[in-house]
Amino acid sequence: MPKDKAIRELEDLPGIGPTTAEKLRAAGIDTLDKVATSSPHDLSETAGISVDAAKKAVQAAQESTTIAYETGEEFYEKRKQIGKVSTGSKDLDELIGGGVETNGITEAYGRFASGKTQLGFQIAVNAQMPKDKGGIDGAVLFLDTEGTFRPERIESIAKASKVDPKKALENIILVRTLTTDQQILTLERADKIIQEKNVKLIIVDSLTSLFRSEFLGRGALGERQQKLNAHIHRLQTLADKYSLAVYITNQVMDNPGIMFGDPTTPIGGNVLAHAATTRLYMRKSKEEKRIVRLVDSPNMPEGECVIKITPEGIA
């Protein structure tokens, strides 16, 4: 192989042909970074090549991969470019630092009828607005895992927000997922639709519902968490790659170990707790009112606010 040939794919590595590359991909070693961090002996065994050939492939992969270093100041300049979708409530926007951020994951968890889906409908409309009106000027990919999507709500929220209801619905790409495999596959294949439709917001309502119903009992917990972990990381990858916002809703359960205070605990454990950039706990109050508590945020203090869920949306 000529020395000046750029190494971009597994097949470009010395001693790795198409057949060997397929073996590696089947074993989960599907990127140059993964080859670069493999031990030559493991790679040799997986690919069915000699240890010497594996050493050369690892070395070539290490030389062709780069690590992006940047200063805190450079990162801060990038942060200034982050878009924010208004929630429709000034108090809630202030609580979370200006709105639902791009390049990150915002999670809302709470009991049934706590307002999680309604907040999703509101930001699905608001995301389509220009930046000077609290939007990010893009379309929405909406994964509905519970059959809760209501076009009538989008229509009434759009009218109240002075957005053309027909266009608001046209700009929402809806996928009704019935299994965790469908849910995972939708995001694995999302790149094309994101680019074609200028998707700037992904909503998953709810992220955990299907995982909870399919993986029952303690024996399945390990596999569930592993799949959930890969799924949430795919969401973060898409958020970073396309500078889009991600809003996910999550179910809750009662923790009998908590004797005092609110026993409500979100599903997903540490996998979800560490993955979500911003976590909101929503609970029902009197009539239209909902209490929203900021549980976790990298740059905003914990706090609470009250929002109203009206026929016209969040207020």
C-alpha positions as CSV (number, residue, x, y, z in Angstrom):
1,M,0.0,0.0,0.0
2,P,1.5,3.4,-0.9
3,K,2.5,5.4,2.1
4,D,0.7,8.5,1.1
5,K,-2.7,6.8,1.0
6,A,-5.0,8.3,3.7
7,I,-6.4,5.8,6.2
8,R,-10.1,6.5,6.7
9,E,-11.7,3.0,6.8
10,L,-10.7,-0.3,8.3
11,E,-10.0,-1.6,4.7
12,D,-7.2,1.1,4.4
13,L,-5.2,-0.5,7.2
14,P,-2.2,-2.6,6.2
15,G,-3.0,-6.3,6.2
16,I,-6.8,-5.7,6.5
17,G,-8.8,-6.6,3.4
18,P,-12.6,-6.4,2.9
19,T,-13.1,-9.9,4.4
20,T,-11.0,-9.2,7.5
21,A,-12.7,-5.8,8.0
22,E,-16.1,-7.5,8.0
23,K,-14.9,-9.9,10.7
24,L,-13.8,-6.9,12.8
25,R,-17.1,-5.1,12.3
26,A,-19.1,-8.2,13.2
27,A,-17.1,-8.3,16.5
28,G,-17.9,-4.7,17.2
29,I,-14.5,-3.2,16.2
30,D,-16.0,-0.9,13.6
31,T,-13.9,2.3,13.8
32,L,-10.2,3.2,13.5
33,D,-10.3,4.4,17.2
34,K,-11.3,0.9,18.3
35,V,-8.5,-0.7,16.3
36,A,-6.1,1.8,17.8
37,T,-7.0,0.8,21.4
38,S,-7.0,-3.0,20.7
39,S,-4.2,-5.2,21.8
40,P,-2.4,-6.9,18.8
41,H,-3.0,-10.3,20.3
42,D,-6.8,-9.7,20.7
43,L,-7.0,-8.2,17.2
44,S,-5.1,-11.2,15.7
45,E,-7.5,-13.6,17.3
46,T,-10.6,-11.7,16.2
47,A,-9.5,-11.0,12.7
48,G,-7.7,-14.3,12.0
49,I,-4.4,-12.6,11.1
50,S,-0.8,-13.0,12.5
51,V,0.2,-11.0,15.5
52,D,2.8,-9.1,13.5
53,A,0.1,-8.1,11.0
54,A,-2.1,-7.0,13.8
55,K,0.7,-4.9,15.4
56,K,1.1,-3.1,12.0
57,A,-2.6,-2.5,11.8
58,V,-2.8,-1.1,15.4
59,Q,0.2,1.1,14.8
60,A,-1.3,2.5,11.5
61,A,-4.7,3.1,13.2
62,Q,-3.0,5.0,16.1
63,E,-1.0,7.2,13.6
64,S,-4.1,8.0,11.6
65,T,-6.4,8.9,14.5
66,T,-6.2,12.3,16.1
67,I,-7.3,13.7,19.4
68,A,-8.8,17.2,19.4
69,Y,-7.4,19.4,22.1
70,E,-8.8,22.8,22.9
71,T,-8.5,25.4,25.6
72,G,-11.3,26.3,28.0
73,E,-11.6,29.7,26.3
74,E,-12.1,28.0,22.9
75,F,-14.7,25.8,24.3
76,Y,-16.5,28.8,25.9
77,E,-16.6,30.5,22.5
78,K,-18.3,27.4,21.1
79,R,-20.8,27.4,24.0
80,K,-21.9,30.9,23.0
81,Q,-23.1,29.5,19.7
82,I,-25.5,27.0,21.4
83,G,-29.1,27.4,20.5
84,K,-32.0,27.4,23.0
85,V,-35.6,26.5,22.5
86,S,-38.1,28.4,24.7
87,T,-40.4,26.3,26.8
88,G,-43.2,28.8,26.5
89,S,-42.7,29.8,30.2
90,K,-40.4,32.7,31.1
91,D,-39.9,31.2,34.6
92,L,-39.0,27.8,33.3
93,D,-36.7,29.3,30.7
94,E,-34.9,31.2,33.4
95,L,-34.7,28.1,35.6
96,I,-32.9,26.0,33.0
97,G,-30.7,28.8,31.6
98,G,-32.7,30.2,28.7
99,G,-34.4,27.2,27.3
100,V,-33.8,23.6,26.1
101,E,-30.2,23.6,24.8
102,T,-28.8,22.2,21.6
103,N,-25.8,19.8,21.9
104,G,-27.3,18.3,25.0
105,I,-30.1,16.1,26.4
106,T,-32.9,17.5,28.5
107,E,-34.8,14.9,30.5
108,A,-38.2,15.5,32.1
109,Y,-39.5,12.8,34.5
110,G,-42.7,12.5,36.6
111,R,-45.9,10.6,37.1
112,F,-48.7,10.3,34.7
113,A,-50.3,13.7,33.7
114,S,-47.4,15.7,35.2
115,G,-47.0,17.6,31.9
116,K,-43.9,15.9,30.4
117,T,-45.6,15.2,27.0
118,Q,-47.3,18.7,26.9
119,L,-43.9,20.3,27.4
120,G,-42.7,18.2,24.5
121,F,-45.5,19.4,22.3
122,Q,-44.7,23.0,23.1
123,I,-41.0,22.8,22.3
124,A,-41.9,20.9,19.1
125,V,-43.7,24.0,17.9
126,N,-41.3,26.5,19.4
127,A,-38.2,24.8,17.8
128,Q,-39.6,25.7,14.4
129,M,-39.6,29.4,15.1
130,P,-36.8,31.8,14.2
131,K,-34.0,32.3,16.8
132,D,-35.2,35.8,17.7
133,K,-38.6,34.3,18.7
134,G,-37.2,31.6,21.0
135,G,-36.7,28.8,18.4
136,I,-33.8,27.2,16.5
137,D,-35.4,27.3,13.0
138,G,-35.5,23.6,12.4
139,A,-37.7,20.5,12.0
140,V,-38.5,17.9,14.7
141,L,-38.0,14.2,14.8
142,F,-40.6,12.8,17.3
143,L,-40.3,9.2,18.5
144,D,-43.6,8.2,20.1
145,T,-43.3,5.0,22.2
146,E,-46.6,5.3,24.1
147,G,-49.1,6.4,21.5
148,T,-49.4,9.9,23.1
149,F,-48.8,12.1,20.1
150,R,-51.8,14.4,19.4
151,P,-51.8,16.5,16.3
152,E,-54.8,18.4,17.7
153,R,-52.5,19.7,20.5
154,I,-49.8,20.8,18.0
155,E,-52.5,22.6,16.0
156,S,-53.9,24.6,19.0
157,I,-50.4,25.4,20.4
158,A,-49.2,26.5,16.9
159,K,-52.3,28.8,16.5
160,A,-51.6,30.4,19.9
161,S,-48.0,30.9,18.9
162,K,-48.9,32.4,15.5
163,V,-47.4,29.6,13.6
164,D,-49.1,28.0,10.6
165,P,-50.7,24.8,12.1
166,K,-50.3,22.9,8.8
167,K,-46.6,23.8,8.5
168,A,-46.1,23.0,12.2
169,L,-47.4,19.5,11.6
170,E,-45.4,19.1,8.3
171,N,-42.2,20.0,10.2
172,I,-42.7,17.1,12.7
173,I,-41.4,13.8,11.5
174,L,-43.3,11.2,13.6
175,V,-42.1,7.7,14.2
176,R,-44.4,5.4,16.2
177,T,-42.1,2.7,17.7
178,L,-43.6,-0.5,19.2
179,T,-40.4,-2.3,20.3
180,T,-37.0,-1.3,21.7
181,D,-35.4,-2.6,18.5
182,Q,-37.5,-0.2,16.4
183,Q,-36.7,2.6,18.8
184,I,-32.9,1.9,18.6
185,L,-32.9,1.4,14.9
186,T,-34.8,4.7,14.2
187,L,-31.9,6.6,15.8
188,E,-29.2,4.5,14.2
189,R,-30.6,5.4,10.8
190,A,-31.5,9.0,11.7
191,D,-28.6,10.7,9.9
192,K,-30.2,10.9,6.5
193,I,-33.6,12.3,7.7
194,I,-31.8,14.8,10.0
195,Q,-29.8,16.2,7.0
196,E,-32.7,16.1,4.5
197,K,-35.3,17.7,6.7
198,N,-33.0,20.1,8.7
199,V,-34.0,18.4,12.0
200,K,-32.9,20.5,15.0
201,L,-34.8,18.8,17.8
202,I,-35.3,15.1,18.7
203,I,-38.1,14.2,21.1
204,V,-38.4,10.7,22.6
205,D,-41.6,10.2,24.5
206,S,-40.9,8.2,26.5
207,L,-37.4,6.9,26.4
208,T,-37.8,4.1,28.9
209,S,-41.4,2.8,28.4
210,L,-40.6,0.0,26.0
211,F,-37.3,-1.0,27.8
212,R,-39.3,-1.3,31.0
213,S,-42.0,-3.5,29.5
214,E,-39.6,-5.7,27.4
215,F,-36.9,-6.4,30.0
216,L,-38.7,-7.7,33.0
217,G,-37.1,-9.1,36.2
218,R,-33.7,-8.7,37.7
219,G,-32.1,-11.2,35.3
220,A,-32.8,-8.8,32.4
221,L,-31.6,-5.7,34.2
222,G,-28.0,-5.9,33.0
223,E,-29.0,-6.3,29.3
224,R,-31.6,-3.5,29.6
225,Q,-29.1,-1.0,31.1
226,Q,-26.5,-1.9,28.4
227,K,-29.0,-1.3,25.6
228,L,-30.3,1.9,27.2
229,N,-26.7,3.1,27.7
230,A,-25.9,2.7,24.0
231,H,-29.2,4.3,23.0
232,I,-28.7,7.4,25.1
233,H,-25.1,7.7,23.8
234,R,-26.4,7.6,20.3
235,L,-28.7,10.5,21.1
236,Q,-25.8,12.5,22.5
237,T,-23.7,11.7,19.4
238,L,-26.5,13.1,17.2
239,A,-26.8,16.2,19.4
240,D,-23.1,16.9,19.0
241,K,-22.8,15.9,15.3
242,Y,-25.7,18.1,14.1
243,S,-25.9,20.7,16.9
244,L,-29.5,19.7,17.7
245,A,-31.5,19.7,20.9
246,V,-32.7,16.4,22.5
247,Y,-35.8,16.3,24.8
248,I,-36.6,12.9,26.5
249,T,-39.4,12.0,28.9
250,N,-39.0,9.3,31.5
251,Q,-41.3,7.3,33.7
252,V,-41.0,7.0,37.5
253,M,-41.4,4.4,40.1
254,D,-41.9,4.5,43.9
255,N,-38.8,3.7,46.0
256,P,-40.1,2.0,49.2
257,G,-36.7,2.6,50.8
258,I,-37.5,6.3,51.1
259,M,-39.4,6.8,54.4
260,F,-39.6,10.6,54.4
261,G,-40.2,13.0,51.5
262,D,-41.1,12.2,47.9
263,P,-40.4,8.5,47.1
264,T,-40.6,9.1,43.3
265,T,-37.5,7.8,41.5
266,P,-36.8,8.0,37.7
267,I,-36.4,4.8,35.7
268,G,-33.0,4.1,34.1
269,G,-30.8,4.4,37.2
270,N,-27.3,5.9,36.9
271,V,-27.1,5.3,33.1
272,L,-29.7,7.9,32.5
273,A,-28.8,10.1,35.5
274,H,-25.2,10.6,34.1
275,A,-26.3,10.9,30.4
276,A,-28.9,13.7,30.7
277,T,-27.4,17.2,30.7
278,T,-30.4,18.8,32.3
279,R,-32.9,16.9,34.5
280,L,-36.4,18.2,35.3
281,Y,-38.8,16.6,37.8
282,M,-42.4,17.5,37.1
283,R,-45.4,17.0,39.3
284,K,-49.1,17.9,39.2
285,S,-50.4,20.7,41.4
286,K,-53.9,22.3,41.5
287,E,-55.9,22.4,38.3
288,E,-53.7,23.6,35.4
289,K,-50.6,24.1,37.5
290,R,-47.5,21.9,37.4
291,I,-44.4,22.3,39.6
292,V,-41.1,21.9,37.8
293,R,-37.9,21.3,39.8
294,L,-34.4,21.5,38.2
295,V,-32.7,18.4,39.7
296,D,-29.5,18.5,37.8
297,S,-27.7,21.0,35.5
298,P,-24.0,21.6,34.8
299,N,-24.3,25.4,35.0
300,M,-27.6,26.3,36.8
301,P,-28.5,26.1,40.5
302,E,-31.2,23.8,41.7
303,G,-34.6,25.5,41.9
304,E,-38.3,25.3,41.2
305,C,-41.0,27.1,39.2
306,V,-44.7,26.8,38.5
307,I,-46.0,26.5,35.0
308,K,-49.6,26.3,33.6
309,I,-50.8,23.8,31.0
310,T,-53.5,25.6,29.1
311,P,-55.4,24.7,25.9
312,E,-53.0,27.1,24.1
313,G,-49.9,25.3,25.5
314,I,-47.4,26.1,28.3
315,A,-47.7,29.4,30.2
